[in-house]
Amino acid sequence: MTGNNGRGMVIQERDLHLLRELSVMRVVDREQAKIVAEFGSTTRVNARLLALTRAGLLRRFFLGTTAGGAKALYALSAKGAQLIGVPLRGPQRRKDETLAADFFVQHQLTVNQIYCGLKYGTLPPGVSFRQWMSFFAPIADRLRLIPDGYVELETPSGLVAAFLEVDLGHERGPVWGKKIEHYLQFARMSAPAGKAFHRPFRVLVIAPTERRVRSIRKAVAALTEKIFWFMSLESIHSDGLFAPVWLRPRGEERLPLIPLVKKPKEIS
């Protein structure tokens, strides 16, 4: 589907794909836009993001960096949301506003990093991306639980389903205590009507450092040794999502997210 936005700009299928992904990701930086829209060069993605912003389909604002500069971020505008037929969600920041810090945006960009790795990254042999869900309300009545995402992967051993929890160190112990209890309650519940979450499921917890991972693992291990898997952003950056570096609530054995299925030996 292509069309005209009324100002002489031809809307391409790639543009629509980017807008649809923004309805899931809420806010993206240039590199994430480059990944999901499959731009081959930085020059081309910069030019297209600027054109979509000038056409009123994207809202642009800026976030300060540790180096003292600022990077551009993009979210759906009301016009962009209307074009693809979705509610307007995402950070409501003023046009071209520069933010010194924004915990929501930083958190969402990290969630997007995981999403891009699962949907657009290199997956292990025999593994394919099936679906992702974002949440804007609790996943079940009576549970104040809003995961950062839900993913399903097809693997040689069957379907792997997991909820995602990204922790950047801003949530205190009592918050995690409630979150753990809610996930355990949800694991015991029947799936809510109209929401087909695969069971059994995992809860993937990703924290910035190994130290933070240990802190959350300790809280989880006091209540359960099941469903939770842990990894640090440090490990993701150095080893990738599918490396054998995941930890369970108890023990120090490092595991792959998806076990490698060995091919049966040929009979000679």
Secondary structure, DSSP 8 states (H G I E B T S, - for coil): --EE-SSS-EE-HHHHHHHHHHHHHS-EEHHHHHHHTT-S-HHHHHHHHHHHHHTTSEEEEEEE-TTS-EEEEEEE-HHHHHHHT----S----TT-EES--HHHHHHHHHHHHHHHHHTS---TT-EEEEEE--SS-SBTTB----SEEEEEEETTEEEEEEEEE--S-S-HHHHHHHHHHHHHHHHS---TT----SS-EEEEEESSHHHHHHHHHHHHTT-SSSEEEEEHHHHHHH-TTSS-BB-SSS---B-SS----------
